[in-house]
């Protein structure tokens, strides 16, 4: 059985760097959802962590929410994370 879609786009891409960053920062899915100013679901964050392909728009929403969640914890970063830092696709 193949996981490719009819247009041969692989959808399951393995654990993403986002997962390691959230673990390192001691952030859970709920903190990301709560920090987001745009609609994000817990399911979307879980899919992002596990490497299920998301749209570029949802990747940007999650990236913004992660940066905001870290700031809400009182931590400072040298620079904010970009989509390319959190996702490998």
ABEGO torsion letter per residue (X at the ends): XBABBAAGBBABAEBBAAAAAAAAAGBBAAAAAAABABBBBAAAAAAAAAGBBBBAAAAAAAAAAAAAAAAAAGBBBABBBBAAAABAX
